[in-house]
Amino acid sequence: MEFCPTCGTRLTYEKAKGKKPVLHCPKCKKKFNLGANETKKESMSSKKDYAESIVLIDKKAQKLRTLPTVDADCYKCKGKKAETWKLDLGSEDNMQAIFYRCIRCGHTWRVND
């Protein structure tokens, strides 16, 4: 995270089409060039930063199957196979949520354990 040397405001990352990326101060409107070895630093301190950190996956990478598959009925497309994974919901109750993603249509649903 970088701060403006003039006003102290947090600098935002800005990349114009066909130009080199720069750091931009939203308060005093100054722009600072990134060095050759610097890259965009990810931070999720606000909703705007979180939205900018979302990465799109191409179609080829989406077809990779790395999760275990089980027999599960998808109520959207009536598919019979789904990928599955578990997430802990809390440490006190030892609750788990089991997630399923249909291999045929990609619909995701969850079942609380």
HELIX and SHEET records of a PDB file:
HELIX    1   1 LYS A   47  GLU A   52  1                                   6    
HELIX    2   2 LYS A   59  GLN A   62  1                                   4    
SHEET    1   A 3 THR A  12  GLU A  14  0                                        
SHEET    2   A 3 VAL A  22  HIS A  24 -1                                        
SHEET    3   A 3 LYS A  31  ASN A  33 -1                                        
SHEET    1   B 4 THR A  69  ASP A  71  0                                        
SHEET    2   B 4 LYS A  81  ASP A  88 -1                                        
SHEET    3   B 4 GLN A  96  CYS A 102 -1                                        
SHEET    4   B 4 THR A 108  ASN A 112 -1                                        
END                                                                             
